[in-house]
Amino acid sequence: MATEQNDQEERGALIVFEDRQSPVGEMIDRYLRGEIDMDEHALHLLFSADRFLKKKMIKQHIVVKIYGKKNEILIIIIVFRPIGLPKPDIVLFFQVSPEVAASRGGFGNERLETAQLQAEVAKVMPTLRDDAFWKSVNADAALAAVEKEVFQLYTELDRSKPLEVLEKI
């Protein structure tokens, strides 16, 4: 999508959270691959620190992919709204069935990629959503259809609004 933004003469950038190349991201990566254990609260703080390290880069026309890997649609969203970070214009929740998720390459290679955890996340997410800016995307569809839907949602955003900052958790 960032590429499509640039093709349409809008400057776009892709920021992937967690940045597995940074020192903080390397710790998250080691946890996710099962190499180390840590308290869930500490993990939560590392995910937050990873976003704060990119704070200056987050201005406008940013596509943020949270806990995503190349060629995957499955995205686990760890809901935490750090005070002081820009408020997203839109949050996309990719709804994907366990069967489709399991059929995609690499699913299950990390400790958060279990059918049980994904089912729990799917139950909890509707209770956390804010319909003012959360949208659901059918991630069971073919990749091209999902990308088209995401880009359509992006093009419908109101770009005249000023950037807001999260003030509360």
Buried (B, 14 or more C-beta within 10 A) or exposed (E): BBEBBEEEEBEBBEBBBBBBEBEBBEBBBBBBEEEEEBEEEEBEBBBBBBBEBBEEEBEEBBBBBBBBBEEBBBBBBBEEBBEEBBEBBEBBBBBBEBEBBBEBEEBEEBEEBEEEEBEEBBEEBEEEBEEEEBBBBEBBBEEEEBBEBBBEBBEEEEEEEEEEEEEEE
